[in-house]
Structure formats: structure tokens, C-alpha cells
């Protein structure tokens, strides 16, 4: 097991001659500098000086016990030794110093200058006992500033220290804490090496990436963060979680996904699957499914529950205990599921958001948790308003329309989905809205549509079918995003008339009209011309016209003949 705090410049092989500020090797009051690398803003530390350093040289070091912590030190030793602890064995400085420097140190100096501890069991137990005695007055405290990657602590009295990582920092963005604290570390802060002492913090971060995996094919600009759907469409989601670099330092590492869906999305509970990829995406080992369709497949699998807030909870439990597969810092955990857009779906900029987070153990030394920042993706819906007018562009009542969306198969499918999930060709009649007559088609996606007039106002000719395309764009990370917007927000919303050929290809024939992004509404106008139009010439229209005309002539001739005969009689 590796120590979470690795140190430079404290191995005997690195010791140099004493610095010039050391007089006769009596350095009780000499100060040094401690630099802690690999921090993030908000990381906080305390240093407890267990032993004063009375002198040091290439030959060795001479320590004195710090009386302020004597009782706490004994409590720590007792926590390690258990029932074998005898107070008389630690009644002198020499006995305490010998135990501390023998049992709380030791490791291998790596090529990069860090130290890998061979066994951290003693320091784990010691710190539990030491901190349980509530020690006061640490020799130093330090906190990483905004944007910092290292902390320098000056004027640190030299000696043998127990250093505590007291608070978890965040990810340098001001979001929630996503880092795990490192272990306590026992180390000597020395006047040698120019009085410069370095800790390379082996911190770790947990990340969550939530995506939409099936953007609507007709929503040509749909992304992993935002896409549009109509009622009845199924949206597929994926959550990918990682583990911290210092995962091996934990004896308990709890890990829970929480996902909350807006009311416009209905979770399909049987769709939930959980997999663990032992060596990460792209590794040699295959992912192992640990949960599928609501039925556990192996012991120690996650506890999956359903509710309202969150809608979906996947409690992985203590990942350290997983054996099939073994979980390491390289492992990746994936949750997939789907949800169906329902009749409560919001339209426009509000969208139907779906937000997830991971709650995880953040400190090997205590039972505390952190959360990742919430990762939010959005399923949008829009509305088509059909404005009905006559040939003079005056409002016209009495019309009804049926709307069809083009599918991936290039066929026309009814826009409306009933409560049983069936697509139904539903007619929508116009209603008066202010001084207009409008047919409203709510909760539809971006895509290509055919609008058919299926009820024609009395005294008017049926309007031609309209073909139109609703197009939405969304902000992506590479955009210059306004201060009040974020990735996944709607960038533009338009509708454009056109034609569709026999292959289902849409060709625009006019300018795109902007829609209302806030409400998610786009509009089109359908015009009816008054009167009855004659059939077109040629074909059956001509035959019908000639047939009717011939009958009229025959009837007229017959009537004339009868009239003449009566007159002759």
C-alpha cells in the first residue's frame, strides 16, 4: 500500500551537510521551509511537532519529546500496540523516540524522489489514537489559495512531525469538492538540504461524465449534453465514474450515483445496468456487469433504488471489498438507463433536465464524504403553431391539421403518441388565440415534418401539404458562450419551409424563420383560397368534364324533342 503523502529529501541518501545557520549542531530553534505540491485550492493542512530536533548531521539526529503532545503520543502508541501496551515501556523520552522513529518511518526512495511506504498500518492506528486525544496547538497550518498547485510553509520549526490533511480542496473552479484527502504522514522536517522539505501530495479526484447516448437522428445538431425529443421518445443516458489515484489508501471507499430526472421524463426501471471495467476504458480486461434489469447477478452488487429525489440511486457500497471484479484506481464504473418523454415535458429553454452526482468517501482517516459537481444534460421539446388565414391573409376558422414526423426510415410517422405508447394520426383543430385561429402541436422534437390539412373550412379549397424543418442548435464547449448561458443551452431555434423528394431528402425553399427560444415555439401559416377550383385539364379531369357536358347536351336535346311533339299535337 502506498502512502498518500510522499516526501522528498528525507532519505539518508539525500542528506547533505548542515546549513550555515546551524551552530554547533544545536538546532532546537532553527526553522525550515516545507513545500506541499499537487494541491488544489482549499486543501488545508496541520502539522503536529511530535519531536523537537536537537541536532542533526550525516551521522544522525538527536530528538527531544514535545511535552505538549506527550499524552497524545502515548495514546497513539497504545492504539497500535493494543493490549501489549505497557506505560512503563514509554516512561522516558528515549523509549518514545525510539518507537516513533522506528515504527512511523521506513519506505523506499523512488526515482522521482518520492517515498513509497512499505506499510502504513502503524501510522493509521497511531493517528487514530493520537487524534482521539484531541491535541491542541499545531506547529503550523496551511491552506491552498485559489488556483494554487502548491503551498509553501515558511518558518517551520525543525523536528519530527505528524502532518494531517484536514480539509479537502475543490477542483480549482469553485465547484464542490471532488478530491479525496491523503493519509496522515509522519516525516522529519530538516535543516539539511538547505532547509527545503518537500511533500508530493498524492491526492485523487473522482470524476463523473453524464451523456445522452442517442440524440434524435432528425435533430441534426443534437449533442451528448442536449438534444430534442417528442412525447413518447426514449432517451438513453450513460454515467461514467472514475476513482482517485489514492484509492489503495482506503480501507473503506463508498461510492453512490444519484440521478434526478425532471417530471417530463419517466425512468424505465428495467433498463438500468451497472458495469465495472477493472482496468479502465480501453484496458485489456472486459467490463463485468454487476447489475442488470433490476435483478442482481452477483454477490456484493450495488443496491439500486428508485424514488423522486433522486429518481435513481446506485449505491455501489465499499468498492474495496469488490472481488469480481477487483477494483483499482484505474477502474471505471458505468451506469446506463433510459427514460421516456411524457406529457409533462416542458418546452423551450427550461428543457427537461437530468442531473447526476457521485457521493464518495474522501478521507482514508475518517468516515467523511464529498460530492462531484452535478453533471446536467437536457432533453428539449418544442411547439409548432399553425396560423390559419384566407387568401386575403385574414384569420380563418374551421380548419383541422394532422402532423407527421419523418423517421430514420424516411417514412412519415404520426406526431402524436397516446398513453399506451402508440403513434396516432391525431387531428388538431384551430382555436381562437387573440385575433388569430391557430392549431398548436406541442412537445415535438427538431426534425422534418409534413403538415396536412385534414378538415377544410366550408367554402374553401384544401391547402397543399406543407413540408418544414425545425432546427435547434445548442451551445458546445468550443463556442464563445455568453455569461448567462452554459454548455447545453439552446443557441438558436428556427423553422423553414421546403420540399421532400421521393428519397425523403428535404430541400429548403425559403428563408428560415426564428422561433421563440424561451417558449420553444416556431410557427407557420397555411392559406385557404375561397371557391371551388375546376379539375386540372387532361387525364380524368378532362374525361369527367366531357362526360358531364355530354349528358347536359343529351338532356337538353331530349327536352327540346318532347316540347316540339307536344306543340305539334
ZAVO-311662 format. One record per residue (C-alpha): residue number from 1; residue in one letter; x, y, z. Coordinates in pm, whole numbers, plus 50000, padded with zeros to 5 digits. Example, Ala and Ser with C-alpha at 12.3 -4.5 7.8 and 13.67 -1.06 7.14 Angstrom:
REC, 1, A, 51230, 49550, 50780
REC, 2, S, 51367, 49894, 50714
***
This chain:
REC, 1, X, 50000, 50000, 50000
REC, 2, X, 50138, 50341, 49908
REC, 3, X, 50142, 50636, 50139
REC, 4, X, 49923, 50921, 50031
REC, 5, X, 50185, 51175, 50127
REC, 6, X, 50525, 51106, 49973
REC, 7, X, 50828, 51305, 50081
REC, 8, X, 51146, 51427, 49918
REC, 9, X, 51479, 51496, 50080
REC, 10, X, 51433, 51294, 50397
REC, 11, X, 51601, 50971, 50299
REC, 12, X, 51952, 50921, 50439
REC, 13, X, 52092, 50905, 50088
REC, 14, X, 51985, 51265, 50031
REC, 15, X, 52124, 51420, 50350
REC, 16, X, 52379, 51695, 50294
REC, 17, X, 52599, 51895, 50530
REC, 18, X, 52424, 52120, 50783
REC, 19, X, 52336, 52468, 50667
REC, 20, X, 52529, 52770, 50793
REC, 21, X, 52250, 52876, 51027
REC, 22, X, 52318, 52571, 51242
REC, 23, X, 52554, 52647, 51530
REC, 24, X, 52736, 52350, 51684
REC, 25, X, 52457, 52130, 51550
REC, 26, X, 52223, 52272, 51817
REC, 27, X, 51921, 52349, 51602
REC, 28, X, 51637, 52341, 51854
REC, 29, X, 51516, 52683, 51739
REC, 30, X, 51608, 52657, 51370
REC, 31, X, 51328, 52695, 51118
REC, 32, X, 51294, 52535, 50776
REC, 33, X, 51063, 52554, 50475
REC, 34, X, 50800, 52297, 50380
REC, 35, X, 50653, 52288, 50027
REC, 36, X, 50344, 52077, 49958
REC, 37, X, 50293, 52006, 49587
REC, 38, X, 49996, 51879, 49385
REC, 39, X, 49737, 52066, 49591
REC, 40, X, 49410, 52220, 49478
REC, 41, X, 49251, 52532, 49616
REC, 42, X, 49102, 52477, 49959
REC, 43, X, 49335, 52193, 50060
REC, 44, X, 49421, 52253, 50426
REC, 45, X, 49690, 52103, 50648
REC, 46, X, 49805, 52094, 51010
REC, 47, X, 50148, 51993, 51134
REC, 48, X, 50198, 51846, 51482
REC, 49, X, 50561, 51856, 51603
REC, 50, X, 50591, 51529, 51796
REC, 51, X, 50967, 51560, 51850
REC, 52, X, 51200, 51856, 51863
REC, 53, X, 51515, 51814, 51656
REC, 54, X, 51804, 51898, 51888
REC, 55, X, 52079, 51827, 51636
REC, 56, X, 52139, 51654, 51306
REC, 57, X, 52425, 51570, 51073
REC, 58, X, 52531, 51298, 50835
REC, 59, X, 52584, 51081, 51141
REC, 60, X, 52225, 51104, 51258
REC, 61, X, 51969, 51306, 51453
REC, 62, X, 51904, 51383, 51818
REC, 63, X, 51541, 51434, 51925
REC, 64, X, 51352, 51560, 52228
REC, 65, X, 50986, 51474, 52300
REC, 66, X, 50744, 51765, 52276
REC, 67, X, 50571, 51766, 52615
REC, 68, X, 50263, 51933, 52466
REC, 69, X, 50182, 51609, 52284
REC, 70, X, 50333, 51353, 52523
REC, 71, X, 49997, 51211, 52636
REC, 72, X, 49857, 51213, 52282
REC, 73, X, 50172, 51036, 52157
REC, 74, X, 50127, 50764, 52418
REC, 75, X, 49761, 50730, 52318
REC, 76, X, 49874, 50678, 51959
REC, 77, X, 50130, 50415, 52055
REC, 78, X, 49870, 50236, 52265
REC, 79, X, 49633, 50230, 51966
REC, 80, X, 49900, 50045, 51768
REC, 81, X, 50010, 49801, 52038
REC, 82, X, 49671, 49727, 52187
REC, 83, X, 49676, 49501, 52492
REC, 84, X, 50054, 49464, 52475
REC, 85, X, 50098, 49831, 52561
REC, 86, X, 50265, 49896, 52895
REC, 87, X, 50301, 50254, 53014
REC, 88, X, 50630, 50170, 53183
REC, 89, X, 50775, 50087, 52842
REC, 90, X, 50731, 50451, 52740
REC, 91, X, 50822, 50641, 53054
REC, 92, X, 51131, 50807, 52907
REC, 93, X, 51200, 51024, 52603
REC, 94, X, 51442, 50769, 52467
REC, 95, X, 51178, 50493, 52462
REC, 96, X, 50918, 50715, 52294
REC, 97, X, 51166, 50850, 52039
REC, 98, X, 51292, 50502, 51956
REC, 99, X, 50940, 50373, 51898
REC, 100, X, 50827, 50668, 51684
REC, 101, X, 51133, 50680, 51461
REC, 102, X, 51128, 50303, 51416
REC, 103, X, 50758, 50237, 51365
REC, 104, X, 50631, 50552, 51192
REC, 105, X, 50901, 50573, 50927
REC, 106, X, 51051, 50347, 50667
REC, 107, X, 51000, 50318, 50296
REC, 108, X, 51159, 50304, 49956
REC, 109, X, 51302, 50611, 49785
REC, 110, X, 51168, 50620, 49428
REC, 111, X, 51346, 50754, 49120
REC, 112, X, 51119, 51058, 49117
REC, 113, X, 51221, 51148, 49471
REC, 114, X, 50901, 51032, 49638
REC, 115, X, 50891, 50776, 49916
REC, 116, X, 50667, 50471, 49899
REC, 117, X, 50579, 50347, 50245
REC, 118, X, 50611, 49972, 50288
REC, 119, X, 50336, 49953, 50548
REC, 120, X, 50101, 50228, 50665
REC, 121, X, 49910, 50019, 50919
REC, 122, X, 50102, 50163, 51213
REC, 123, X, 50051, 50525, 51113
REC, 124, X, 49680, 50466, 51053
REC, 125, X, 49634, 50324, 51402
REC, 126, X, 49870, 50575, 51563
REC, 127, X, 49691, 50877, 51421
REC, 128, X, 49353, 50739, 51530
REC, 129, X, 49478, 50723, 51888
REC, 130, X, 49671, 51049, 51868
REC, 131, X, 49379, 51249, 51726
REC, 132, X, 49146, 51081, 51973
REC, 133, X, 49338, 51259, 52248
REC, 134, X, 49239, 51596, 52091
REC, 135, X, 49586, 51751, 52057
REC, 136, X, 49596, 52131, 52051
REC, 137, X, 49828, 52397, 51912
REC, 138, X, 49967, 52255, 51586
REC, 139, X, 50306, 52394, 51491
REC, 140, X, 50170, 52516, 51159
REC, 141, X, 49855, 52535, 50950
REC, 142, X, 49836, 52595, 50575
REC, 143, X, 49561, 52635, 50315
REC, 144, X, 49595, 52633, 49936
REC, 145, X, 49487, 52960, 49778
REC, 146, X, 49264, 52999, 49473
REC, 147, X, 49424, 52845, 49168
REC, 148, X, 49720, 52713, 49368
REC, 149, X, 49904, 52394, 49280
REC, 150, X, 50145, 52409, 49574
REC, 151, X, 50165, 52551, 49926
REC, 152, X, 50484, 52683, 50083
REC, 153, X, 50504, 52699, 50462
REC, 154, X, 50797, 52902, 50591
REC, 155, X, 50949, 52925, 50940
REC, 156, X, 50856, 52570, 51035
REC, 157, X, 51049, 52458, 51346
REC, 158, X, 51259, 52155, 51254
REC, 159, X, 51160, 51823, 51405
REC, 160, X, 50965, 51502, 51361
REC, 161, X, 50607, 51574, 51250
REC, 162, X, 50270, 51418, 51206
REC, 163, X, 50101, 51608, 50921
REC, 164, X, 49725, 51600, 50880
REC, 165, X, 49535, 51684, 50561
REC, 166, X, 49240, 51845, 50738
REC, 167, X, 49017, 51970, 50455
REC, 168, X, 48954, 51859, 50102
REC, 169, X, 49008, 52117, 49832
REC, 170, X, 48800, 52160, 49520
REC, 171, X, 48885, 52137, 49152
REC, 172, X, 49009, 52495, 49107
REC, 173, X, 48674, 52605, 48965
REC, 174, X, 48498, 52683, 49290
REC, 175, X, 48268, 52383, 49247
REC, 176, X, 48200, 52116, 49505
REC, 177, X, 48491, 51920, 49647
REC, 178, X, 48585, 51642, 49409
REC, 179, X, 48916, 51546, 49565
REC, 180, X, 48996, 51287, 49829
REC, 181, X, 49224, 51373, 50118
REC, 182, X, 49554, 51198, 50159
REC, 183, X, 49666, 50999, 50459
REC, 184, X, 49842, 51136, 50761
REC, 185, X, 50216, 51137, 50717
REC, 186, X, 50500, 51112, 50967
REC, 187, X, 50811, 51288, 50844
REC, 188, X, 51120, 51471, 50957
REC, 189, X, 51137, 51841, 50870
REC, 190, X, 51506, 51901, 50844
REC, 191, X, 51756, 52186, 50828
REC, 192, X, 51960, 51986, 50579
REC, 193, X, 51927, 52020, 50201
REC, 194, X, 51920, 52395, 50251
REC, 195, X, 51628, 52360, 50489
REC, 196, X, 51396, 52279, 50199
REC, 197, X, 51150, 51996, 50261
REC, 198, X, 50901, 51876, 50002
REC, 199, X, 50581, 51673, 50015
REC, 200, X, 50440, 51550, 49685
REC, 201, X, 50075, 51512, 49771
REC, 202, X, 49922, 51201, 49624
REC, 203, X, 49574, 51341, 49607
REC, 204, X, 49299, 51196, 49395
REC, 205, X, 48991, 51314, 49216
REC, 206, X, 48665, 51141, 49139
REC, 207, X, 48503, 51247, 48812
REC, 208, X, 48157, 51198, 48666
REC, 209, X, 48067, 51228, 48300
REC, 210, X, 47698, 51208, 48212
REC, 211, X, 47588, 51196, 47849
REC, 212, X, 47290, 51140, 47621
REC, 213, X, 47385, 50845, 47400
REC, 214, X, 47103, 50858, 47142
REC, 215, X, 47043, 51214, 47023
REC, 216, X, 46735, 51218, 46797
REC, 217, X, 46865, 51146, 46447
REC, 218, X, 46644, 51420, 46298
REC, 219, X, 46782, 51672, 46548
REC, 220, X, 47084, 51737, 46329
REC, 221, X, 47264, 51939, 46598
REC, 222, X, 47190, 51718, 46898
REC, 223, X, 47487, 51661, 47130
REC, 224, X, 47580, 51448, 47430
REC, 225, X, 47463, 51733, 47653
REC, 226, X, 47147, 51844, 47474
REC, 227, X, 46902, 51709, 47217
REC, 228, X, 46530, 51733, 47146
REC, 229, X, 46254, 51473, 47163
REC, 230, X, 45878, 51445, 47132
REC, 231, X, 45642, 51279, 47378
REC, 232, X, 45689, 50904, 47358
REC, 233, X, 46053, 50921, 47251
REC, 234, X, 46303, 50722, 47457
REC, 235, X, 46618, 50900, 47575
REC, 236, X, 46922, 50688, 47662
REC, 237, X, 47171, 50803, 47927
REC, 238, X, 47517, 50697, 48043
REC, 239, X, 47702, 50788, 48364
REC, 240, X, 48075, 50717, 48382
REC, 241, X, 48256, 50746, 48715
REC, 242, X, 48628, 50726, 48791
REC, 243, X, 48827, 50662, 49109
REC, 244, X, 49105, 50863, 49277
REC, 245, X, 49475, 50793, 49243
REC, 246, X, 49497, 50720, 49616
REC, 247, X, 49218, 50461, 49611
REC, 248, X, 49457, 50198, 49751
REC, 249, X, 49498, 50404, 50069
REC, 250, X, 49136, 50345, 50169
REC, 251, X, 49005, 50055, 50373
REC, 252, X, 48651, 50178, 50305
REC, 253, X, 48558, 50361, 49987
REC, 254, X, 48184, 50407, 49948
REC, 255, X, 48056, 50522, 49611
REC, 256, X, 47699, 50617, 49516
REC, 257, X, 47547, 50752, 49195
REC, 258, X, 47242, 50976, 49240
REC, 259, X, 47041, 51080, 48935
REC, 260, X, 46734, 51305, 48940
REC, 261, X, 46504, 51332, 48639
REC, 262, X, 46263, 51619, 48577
REC, 263, X, 45891, 51543, 48578
REC, 264, X, 45881, 51535, 48198
REC, 265, X, 46092, 51218, 48194
REC, 266, X, 45976, 50875, 48312
REC, 267, X, 46255, 50640, 48418
REC, 268, X, 46240, 50295, 48259
REC, 269, X, 46344, 50095, 48565
REC, 270, X, 46411, 49772, 48377
REC, 271, X, 46668, 49949, 48160
REC, 272, X, 46919, 50011, 48441
REC, 273, X, 47255, 49836, 48401
REC, 274, X, 47577, 49877, 48601
REC, 275, X, 47919, 49762, 48483
REC, 276, X, 48268, 49779, 48629
REC, 277, X, 48563, 49799, 48391
REC, 278, X, 48852, 49669, 48606
REC, 279, X, 49137, 49844, 48425
REC, 280, X, 48950, 50132, 48267
REC, 281, X, 48816, 50200, 47923
REC, 282, X, 49045, 50055, 47661
REC, 283, X, 49209, 49819, 47909
REC, 284, X, 49279, 49453, 47846
REC, 285, X, 49013, 49324, 48085
REC, 286, X, 48649, 49311, 47981
REC, 287, X, 48388, 49509, 48175
REC, 288, X, 48182, 49299, 48414
REC, 289, X, 47811, 49360, 48453
REC, 290, X, 47720, 49376, 48821
REC, 291, X, 47355, 49478, 48788
REC, 292, X, 47100, 49437, 48512
REC, 293, X, 46726, 49489, 48472
REC, 294, X, 46659, 49520, 48841
REC, 295, X, 46798, 49176, 48926
REC, 296, X, 47137, 49135, 49098
REC, 297, X, 47370, 48900, 48915
REC, 298, X, 47640, 48851, 49177
REC, 299, X, 47710, 48896, 49548
REC, 300, X, 47821, 49237, 49662
REC, 301, X, 47647, 49411, 49374
REC, 302, X, 47515, 49764, 49409
REC, 303, X, 47187, 49846, 49576
REC, 304, X, 46967, 50011, 49314
REC, 305, X, 46665, 50205, 49438
REC, 306, X, 46404, 50424, 49272
REC, 307, X, 46231, 50732, 49411
REC, 308, X, 46174, 51100, 49344
REC, 309, X, 46486, 51280, 49469
REC, 310, X, 46692, 51114, 49347
REC, 311, X, 46493, 50926, 49087
REC, 312, X, 46768, 50666, 49062
REC, 313, X, 47023, 50574, 49328
REC, 314, X, 47302, 50324, 49262
REC, 315, X, 47486, 50256, 49589
REC, 316, X, 47800, 50062, 49498
REC, 317, X, 47889, 50010, 49865
REC, 318, X, 48251, 49966, 49970
REC, 319, X, 48445, 49925, 49647
REC, 320, X, 48749, 49797, 49839
REC, 321, X, 48557, 49474, 49906
REC, 322, X, 48480, 49400, 49540
REC, 323, X, 48647, 49082, 49418
REC, 324, X, 48461, 49012, 49094
REC, 325, X, 48592, 49228, 48950
REC, 326, X, 48876, 49364, 49160
REC, 327, X, 48850, 49742, 49177
REC, 328, X, 49161, 49961, 49149
REC, 329, X, 49232, 50328, 49094
REC, 330, X, 49215, 50261, 48718
REC, 331, X, 48867, 50110, 48730
REC, 332, X, 48573, 50281, 48562
REC, 333, X, 48213, 50234, 48674
REC, 334, X, 47931, 50287, 48425
REC, 335, X, 47556, 50319, 48477
REC, 336, X, 47323, 50315, 48175
REC, 337, X, 46946, 50354, 48160
REC, 338, X, 46669, 50510, 47954
REC, 339, X, 46374, 50741, 48018
REC, 340, X, 46063, 50817, 47814
REC, 341, X, 45947, 51172, 47742
REC, 342, X, 45597, 51210, 47888
REC, 343, X, 45308, 51457, 47865
REC, 344, X, 45456, 51675, 48142
REC, 345, X, 45759, 51760, 47931
REC, 346, X, 45849, 52130, 47941
REC, 347, X, 45902, 52317, 47617
REC, 348, X, 46163, 52573, 47531
REC, 349, X, 46466, 52693, 47724
REC, 350, X, 46364, 52533, 48054
REC, 351, X, 46400, 52190, 47899
REC, 352, X, 46374, 51858, 48077
REC, 353, X, 46690, 51840, 48279
REC, 354, X, 46852, 51534, 48420
REC, 355, X, 47121, 51589, 48683
REC, 356, X, 47356, 51339, 48840
REC, 357, X, 47631, 51333, 49103
REC, 358, X, 47855, 51084, 49280
REC, 359, X, 47891, 51079, 49658
REC, 360, X, 48217, 50915, 49765
REC, 361, X, 48449, 50863, 50059
REC, 362, X, 48702, 51145, 50066
REC, 363, X, 48934, 51067, 50355
REC, 364, X, 49120, 50746, 50438
REC, 365, X, 49135, 50856, 50800
REC, 366, X, 48770, 50932, 50872
REC, 367, X, 48416, 50849, 50766
REC, 368, X, 48351, 51161, 50558
REC, 369, X, 48213, 51212, 50208
REC, 370, X, 48238, 51453, 49918
REC, 371, X, 48027, 51502, 49608
REC, 372, X, 48120, 51561, 49248
REC, 373, X, 47972, 51870, 49084
REC, 374, X, 47633, 51790, 48933
REC, 375, X, 47652, 51693, 48568
REC, 376, X, 47339, 51810, 48384
REC, 377, X, 47208, 51708, 48042
REC, 378, X, 46884, 51831, 47887
REC, 379, X, 46612, 51682, 47666
REC, 380, X, 46428, 51968, 47494
REC, 381, X, 46082, 51983, 47336
REC, 382, X, 45929, 52246, 47109
REC, 383, X, 45588, 52352, 46973
REC, 384, X, 45465, 52422, 46620
REC, 385, X, 45190, 52685, 46588
REC, 386, X, 44993, 52673, 46259
REC, 387, X, 44829, 53007, 46178
REC, 388, X, 44522, 52976, 45951
REC, 389, X, 44425, 53256, 45708
REC, 390, X, 44226, 53306, 45389
REC, 391, X, 44359, 53438, 45061
REC, 392, X, 44342, 53793, 45195
REC, 393, X, 44551, 53694, 45499
REC, 394, X, 44251, 53738, 45726
REC, 395, X, 44205, 53490, 46015
REC, 396, X, 44006, 53182, 45912
REC, 397, X, 43828, 52942, 46147
REC, 398, X, 43717, 52583, 46099
REC, 399, X, 44036, 52408, 45986
REC, 400, X, 44200, 52094, 46124
REC, 401, X, 44551, 51959, 46067
REC, 402, X, 44740, 51634, 46112
REC, 403, X, 45118, 51639, 46160
REC, 404, X, 45370, 51370, 46068
REC, 405, X, 45740, 51347, 46158
REC, 406, X, 45992, 51188, 45926
REC, 407, X, 46161, 50888, 46088
REC, 408, X, 46506, 50743, 46038
REC, 409, X, 46345, 50514, 45779
REC, 410, X, 46242, 50827, 45581
REC, 411, X, 45877, 50732, 45628
REC, 412, X, 45612, 50961, 45779
REC, 413, X, 45505, 50877, 46134
REC, 414, X, 45227, 51047, 46333
REC, 415, X, 45348, 51322, 46564
REC, 416, X, 45112, 51221, 46844
REC, 417, X, 45180, 50934, 47087
REC, 418, X, 44893, 50812, 47308
REC, 419, X, 44912, 50691, 47668
REC, 420, X, 44983, 50336, 47553
REC, 421, X, 45283, 50448, 47352
REC, 422, X, 45113, 50416, 47014
REC, 423, X, 45170, 50672, 46739
REC, 424, X, 44828, 50802, 46636
REC, 425, X, 44733, 51029, 46345
REC, 426, X, 44559, 51287, 46561
REC, 427, X, 44391, 51590, 46407
REC, 428, X, 44431, 51924, 46583
REC, 429, X, 44159, 52184, 46516
REC, 430, X, 44226, 52554, 46514
REC, 431, X, 44114, 52762, 46809
REC, 432, X, 44097, 53136, 46852
REC, 433, X, 44407, 53293, 47003
REC, 434, X, 44358, 53668, 47020
REC, 435, X, 44252, 53769, 46669
REC, 436, X, 44402, 53457, 46507
REC, 437, X, 44298, 53097, 46453
REC, 438, X, 44584, 52865, 46546
REC, 439, X, 44639, 52489, 46561
REC, 440, X, 44903, 52400, 46823
REC, 441, X, 45128, 52094, 46810
REC, 442, X, 45316, 52083, 47144
REC, 443, X, 45606, 51872, 47270
REC, 444, X, 45772, 51786, 46943
REC, 445, X, 46138, 51750, 46855
REC, 446, X, 46351, 51920, 46597
REC, 447, X, 46320, 51738, 46266
REC, 448, X, 46144, 51722, 45928
REC, 449, X, 45763, 51734, 45927
REC, 450, X, 45468, 51704, 45690
REC, 451, X, 45160, 51913, 45774
REC, 452, X, 44833, 51800, 45615
REC, 453, X, 44504, 51990, 45625
REC, 454, X, 44251, 51720, 45712
REC, 455, X, 43949, 51944, 45781
REC, 456, X, 43890, 52220, 45526
REC, 457, X, 43682, 52527, 45615
REC, 458, X, 43348, 52529, 45431
REC, 459, X, 43362, 52716, 45103
REC, 460, X, 43739, 52691, 45069
REC, 461, X, 43977, 52472, 44876
REC, 462, X, 44206, 52228, 45062
REC, 463, X, 44554, 52368, 45113
REC, 464, X, 44856, 52183, 44980
REC, 465, X, 45060, 51978, 45227
REC, 466, X, 45344, 52170, 45384
REC, 467, X, 45691, 52027, 45440
REC, 468, X, 45901, 52202, 45701
REC, 469, X, 46212, 52152, 45910
REC, 470, X, 46250, 52257, 46273
REC, 471, X, 46617, 52318, 46358
REC, 472, X, 46770, 52381, 46701
REC, 473, X, 47133, 52443, 46788
REC, 474, X, 47293, 52416, 47131
REC, 475, X, 47597, 52574, 47293
REC, 476, X, 47904, 52350, 47299
REC, 477, X, 48233, 52389, 47484
REC, 478, X, 48414, 52535, 47182
REC, 479, X, 48162, 52820, 47144
REC, 480, X, 48205, 53169, 47281
REC, 481, X, 47929, 53133, 47537
REC, 482, X, 47753, 53440, 47684
REC, 483, X, 47788, 53489, 48057
REC, 484, X, 47424, 53397, 48121
REC, 485, X, 47444, 53075, 47915
REC, 486, X, 47621, 52743, 47951
REC, 487, X, 47702, 52431, 47752
REC, 488, X, 47380, 52258, 47651
REC, 489, X, 47159, 52569, 47646
REC, 490, X, 46963, 52642, 47326
REC, 491, X, 47160, 52866, 47094
REC, 492, X, 46903, 52909, 46814
REC, 493, X, 46561, 52779, 46707
REC, 494, X, 46423, 52812, 46352
REC, 495, X, 46165, 52667, 46112
REC, 496, X, 46199, 52655, 45734
REC, 497, X, 45961, 52550, 45454
REC, 498, X, 46078, 52323, 45176
REC, 499, X, 46014, 52016, 44964
REC, 500, X, 46077, 51646, 45020
REC, 501, X, 46167, 51423, 44724
REC, 502, X, 46096, 51054, 44674
REC, 503, X, 46411, 50967, 44872
REC, 504, X, 46296, 51166, 45173
REC, 505, X, 46551, 51442, 45121
REC, 506, X, 46442, 51784, 45244
REC, 507, X, 46531, 52090, 45034
REC, 508, X, 46465, 52435, 45177
REC, 509, X, 46269, 52672, 44954
REC, 510, X, 46252, 52981, 45171
REC, 511, X, 46428, 53168, 45446
REC, 512, X, 46448, 53023, 45795
REC, 513, X, 46215, 53192, 46043
REC, 514, X, 46335, 53241, 46401
REC, 515, X, 46134, 53083, 46677
REC, 516, X, 46086, 53184, 47040
REC, 517, X, 46367, 53011, 47231
REC, 518, X, 46221, 53085, 47575
REC, 519, X, 45886, 52921, 47499
REC, 520, X, 46021, 52685, 47234
REC, 521, X, 45761, 52790, 46974
REC, 522, X, 45805, 52802, 46596
REC, 523, X, 45528, 52898, 46356
REC, 524, X, 45398, 52858, 46002
REC, 525, X, 45097, 52995, 45812
REC, 526, X, 44856, 52793, 45594
REC, 527, X, 44635, 52984, 45346
REC, 528, X, 44299, 52866, 45209
REC, 529, X, 44158, 53006, 44884
REC, 530, X, 43780, 53053, 44865
REC, 531, X, 43561, 52887, 44593
REC, 532, X, 43567, 52556, 44406
REC, 533, X, 43853, 52501, 44169
REC, 534, X, 43793, 52315, 43840
REC, 535, X, 43982, 51992, 43798
REC, 536, X, 44307, 52028, 43610
REC, 537, X, 44289, 51972, 43230
REC, 538, X, 44393, 51639, 43088
REC, 539, X, 44352, 51293, 43231
REC, 540, X, 44047, 51202, 43436
REC, 541, X, 43957, 51567, 43487
REC, 542, X, 43906, 51612, 43114
REC, 543, X, 43707, 51288, 43080
REC, 544, X, 43482, 51387, 43369
REC, 545, X, 43424, 51733, 43223
REC, 546, X, 43338, 51596, 42878
REC, 547, X, 43109, 51328, 43021
REC, 548, X, 42910, 51574, 43229
REC, 549, X, 42891, 51815, 42935
REC, 550, X, 42766, 51541, 42702
REC, 551, X, 42493, 51444, 42945
REC, 552, X, 42378, 51804, 42968
REC, 553, X, 42355, 51826, 42586
REC, 554, X, 42161, 51498, 42561
REC, 555, X, 41916, 51602, 42831
REC, 556, X, 41864, 51937, 42663
REC, 557, X, 41804, 51770, 42322
REC, 558, X, 41557, 51525, 42471
REC, 559, X, 41369, 51806, 42638
REC, 560, X, 41352, 52000, 42313
REC, 561, X, 41217, 51696, 42121
REC, 562, X, 40941, 51637, 42376
REC, 563, X, 40841, 52001, 42368
REC, 564, X, 40813, 52002, 41985
REC, 565, X, 40597, 51688, 41982
REC, 566, X, 40357, 51839, 42234
REC, 567, X, 40329, 52156, 42027
REC, 568, X, 40251, 51951, 41711
REC, 569, X, 39983, 51760, 41895
***
